[in-house]
Amino acid sequence: MRCGFCGYEFKEEEGIQGCKNCPMTSGCKMVKCPRCNYENAPEPLLVKGIKKLFKKKEH
């Protein structure tokens, strides 16, 4: 995923999970950039699937 603030590209697993005890919902799903701590929404499954498809074609 790419940070919406600084543009750093990282894997969603490398990001810092947002506030797990968020009072707004039953757990925040935001992912913080490991470089600047900007909270990003997780990538939609469709985007993940398309990226995976293109990675397979590169190999």
Secondary structure as the mmCIF struct_conf table of DSSP 4:
data_model
#
loop_
_struct_conf.conf_type_id
_struct_conf.id
_struct_conf.beg_label_comp_id
_struct_conf.beg_label_asym_id
_struct_conf.beg_label_seq_id
_struct_conf.end_label_comp_id
_struct_conf.end_label_asym_id
_struct_conf.end_label_seq_id
STRN STRN1 ARG A 2 ARG A 2
TURN_TY1_P TURN_TY1_P1 GLY A 4 CYS A 6
STRN STRN2 GLU A 9 GLU A 9
HELX_RH_3T_P HELX_RH_3T_P1 GLU A 12 GLU A 14
BEND BEND1 GLY A 15 GLY A 15
STRN STRN3 ILE A 16 GLN A 17
TURN_TY1_P TURN_TY1_P2 LYS A 20 ASN A 21
BEND BEND2 PRO A 23 GLY A 27
STRN STRN4 VAL A 31 LYS A 32
TURN_TY1_P TURN_TY1_P3 PRO A 34 CYS A 36
STRN STRN5 GLU A 39 ASN A 40
HELX_LH_PP_P HELX_LH_PP_P1 ALA A 41 PRO A 44
HELX_RH_AL_P HELX_RH_AL_P1 LEU A 45 GLU A 58
#
